[in-house]
């Protein structure tokens, strides 16, 4: 049985706050997910899905990470506000 993926909330929040994303609503919008999903992932009640992980990496990663995501995956663009 596979072990669930869990978001390291403290690390995520530290990086998100550094970008000025100080509410779950703003964080969810920037990732490209809804606030309920984001809240559940933060609380450890739900494992992040592929779109969530890619959105978080795109948001919080450096330019090299964003470029690699774009090169390897054809991901439809979602609203991303930083």
PyMOL commands that set and color helices and strands:
alter all, ss='L'
color gray80, all
select helices_A, chain A and resi 9-18+24-31+35-43+50-60+63-72
alter helices_A, ss='H'
color red, helices_A
deselect
rebuild
show_as cartoon
